Amino acid sequence: MNWGKSIILAFILFAAFIAVLVTVCIRQDVSLVSKNYYQEELKYQDQIDRIANTAQLANKPVISTSAQHGLTLSFDQLPNIESGELKLFCPANAAADRAFVLKATPETTQLFGSNLPQGMYRARMTWRMQGREFYHEEIIHL
């Protein structure tokens, strides 16, 4: 085998490697945090205000998990909530994302479904109380 054939073989192998690499990259599933991330980024000052409002609370919400009850939200201000939502964002699998509506009840604990897929979730809770909006985020493992 001479140098000319070796160089041609090297170019062919390199082109095959690049073709395989491009094929693998195209087939990858890219899950974005949000479909409308640009519009949400424009409204980020509202998010900063929500976080500041939450920082002023004496008692913050606690999101916990258990095998018996699934997902549990404990918050002493639940009776005062006007509206709210708890979103579970799974970075590894967009199909596992869930959203739950918070209800104003006289109790300070709310239970959510126990049939969630296992994994790490980013729990994002937004709620309105006394005319102000709040935001709390924490990482949970199921």
C-alpha positions in Angstrom: 0.0 0.0 0.0 1.5 3.4 -1.0 1.0 6.9 0.4 -1.7 7.9 -2.1 -4.0 5.0 -1.1 -3.4 5.7 2.6 -4.4 9.3 2.2 -7.5 8.5 0.3 -8.5 5.8 2.8 -7.9 8.3 5.6 -10.2 10.9 3.9 -12.9 8.2 3.3 -12.7 7.1 7.0 -12.9 10.7 8.2 -15.9 11.4 5.9 -17.7 8.3 7.2 -17.0 9.4 10.8 -18.4 12.8 10.2 -21.5 11.3 8.5 -22.1 9.0 11.5 -21.6 11.9 13.9 -24.1 14.1 12.0 -26.6 11.2 11.9 -26.3 10.7 15.7 -26.7 14.4 16.4 -29.8 14.8 14.2 -31.5 11.9 16.0 -31.0 13.3 19.5 -34.1 14.6 21.2 -33.6 18.1 22.5 -36.1 19.0 25.2 -36.3 22.7 25.9 -37.2 24.0 29.3 -40.1 25.8 27.7 -41.5 26.1 24.2 -41.9 29.9 24.7 -38.6 30.6 26.4 -38.0 33.9 24.6 -41.3 35.4 25.7 -40.7 34.2 29.2 -37.3 35.8 29.2 -38.8 39.1 28.3 -41.1 38.9 31.4 -38.2 37.9 33.8 -38.5 41.1 35.9 -41.9 39.8 37.0 -40.2 36.6 38.1 -37.6 38.5 40.1 -40.4 40.3 41.9 -42.1 36.9 42.7 -38.9 35.6 44.1 -38.4 38.7 46.2 -42.0 38.4 47.5 -41.3 34.7 48.5 -38.1 35.7 50.3 -40.1 38.0 52.5 -42.4 35.2 53.8 -41.7 33.9 57.2 -42.7 30.3 56.3 -42.0 29.0 52.9 -43.8 26.0 51.2 -42.2 22.6 51.6 -42.6 20.0 48.9 -41.9 16.5 49.9 -42.3 12.9 48.6 -43.3 9.7 50.2 -44.1 6.2 49.0 -47.6 6.2 50.5 -48.8 9.7 49.6 -46.7 10.6 46.5 -46.1 14.3 46.3 -47.1 16.4 49.4 -47.2 20.2 49.6 -47.1 21.7 53.1 -47.7 25.4 53.5 -49.3 27.3 56.3 -50.7 29.9 53.9 -52.7 27.5 51.7 -56.0 28.8 53.0 -55.0 32.3 51.8 -54.0 31.3 48.3 -56.2 32.9 45.6 -54.8 30.8 42.7 -51.7 28.8 42.0 -50.0 26.1 40.2 -47.3 23.5 40.9 -45.3 22.4 37.9 -42.9 19.4 37.9 -40.2 19.7 35.3 -38.2 16.6 34.5 -35.0 17.6 32.7 -34.3 14.0 31.5 -37.8 13.4 30.0 -40.2 16.1 28.8 -43.0 13.5 28.7 -42.8 13.2 32.5 -43.6 16.9 33.1 -46.7 17.5 35.2 -48.8 20.5 36.3 -51.1 20.6 39.3 -53.6 23.3 40.3 -53.3 24.6 43.9 -56.6 25.0 45.7 -57.5 27.2 48.6 -58.5 24.8 51.3 -58.7 25.2 55.1 -56.0 22.6 55.5 -52.3 23.4 55.2 -51.4 20.3 53.2 -52.3 19.2 49.7 -51.5 15.7 48.2 -50.8 15.1 44.5 -50.6 12.0 42.4 -48.5 9.1 43.4 -48.2 7.7 39.9 -45.3 9.9 38.8 -42.3 8.4 37.0 -39.2 8.1 39.1 -36.4 10.6 38.6 -35.2 14.1 39.5 -37.7 16.9 39.1 -37.6 20.6 39.4 -40.7 21.6 41.3 -41.8 25.2 40.4 -44.7 26.6 42.4 -46.3 29.9 41.5 -49.3 31.4 43.5 -51.2 34.6 44.1 -52.0 35.6 47.6 -53.3 39.0 48.9 -52.9 40.5 45.4 -49.2 39.6 45.1 -47.6 36.8 43.2 -45.0 34.4 44.6 -42.6 31.8 43.2 -40.8 28.9 44.9 -38.6 26.3 43.3 -36.9 23.3 44.7 -35.4 20.0 43.4 -37.1 16.8 44.4 -36.3 13.1 43.8 -39.0 10.5 43.3 
